[in-house]
């Protein structure tokens, strides 16, 4: 919840509580980049992060880094 059932079964190690460390580190780095690119405008930083995530989902799914088990997917790139 709220994103449905998924797993990081193909993601690279190391993991913390089942989440590959690359995930929170990637979000941290991209938040810094989006904040710098947006000139401190929170709405634009948020929009940049959403755009990054929408592009990242199909790529990471197609590479097998994470797998969605949702029978009625809403996001592009989800495999059932």
C-alpha positions as CSV (number, residue, x, y, z in Angstrom):
1,X,0.0,0.0,0.0
2,X,-0.5,2.4,-1.6
3,X,1.5,1.2,-4.6
4,X,0.4,-2.4,-4.8
5,X,2.4,-5.5,-4.4
6,X,5.9,-5.5,-5.8
7,X,9.3,-7.0,-5.0
8,X,12.9,-6.0,-5.5
9,X,14.0,-9.6,-6.2
10,X,16.3,-8.7,-9.1
11,X,17.8,-5.5,-7.6
12,X,21.5,-5.3,-6.7
13,X,22.7,-5.9,-3.2
14,X,23.2,-4.6,-0.5
15,X,19.7,-4.3,1.0
16,X,18.3,-2.9,4.1
17,X,15.0,-4.3,5.3
18,X,14.5,-5.8,1.9
19,X,15.1,-2.6,0.0
20,X,18.2,-2.2,-2.1
21,X,20.3,0.7,-0.8
22,X,20.4,2.1,-4.3
23,X,16.7,3.1,-4.0
24,X,17.0,5.6,-1.1
25,X,20.4,6.8,-2.2
26,X,19.0,7.4,-5.7
27,X,16.0,9.4,-4.3
28,X,18.3,11.4,-2.1
29,X,20.6,12.3,-5.0
30,X,17.7,13.1,-7.3
31,X,16.0,15.3,-4.7
32,X,19.2,17.3,-4.4
33,X,19.5,17.6,-8.2
34,X,15.8,18.5,-8.6
35,X,16.1,21.1,-5.9
36,X,19.1,22.7,-7.6
37,X,17.5,22.6,-11.1
38,X,14.3,24.1,-9.8
39,X,15.9,27.1,-8.2
40,X,14.3,26.3,-4.9
41,X,10.7,26.2,-6.3
42,X,9.2,23.3,-4.4
43,X,6.5,22.7,-7.0
44,X,9.0,22.4,-9.8
45,X,11.3,20.1,-7.8
46,X,8.3,17.9,-7.1
47,X,7.4,17.8,-10.8
48,X,10.9,16.9,-11.7
49,X,10.9,14.0,-9.2
50,X,7.6,12.7,-10.5
51,X,8.9,12.9,-14.1
52,X,12.0,11.0,-13.1
53,X,10.0,8.3,-11.3
54,X,7.6,7.9,-14.3
55,X,10.6,7.3,-16.5
56,X,12.3,5.1,-14.0
57,X,9.5,2.6,-13.4
58,X,9.4,1.1,-16.9
59,X,13.2,1.0,-17.1
60,X,13.7,-0.8,-13.8
61,X,10.8,-3.2,-14.4
62,X,12.1,-4.1,-17.9
63,X,15.6,-4.7,-16.5
64,X,14.2,-7.0,-13.8
65,X,15.2,-4.9,-10.8
66,X,11.7,-4.9,-9.5
67,X,8.6,-6.9,-10.3
68,X,4.9,-5.8,-9.9
69,X,2.3,-8.4,-9.0
70,X,-0.7,-6.1,-9.6
71,X,-3.3,-7.9,-11.8
72,X,-4.6,-4.4,-13.0
73,X,-1.5,-2.2,-13.4
74,X,-1.8,1.5,-13.6
75,X,1.9,2.3,-14.1
76,X,3.7,1.8,-17.4
77,X,6.3,-0.9,-17.4
78,X,4.6,-3.2,-14.8
79,X,4.9,-6.8,-15.5
80,X,2.4,-9.3,-14.0
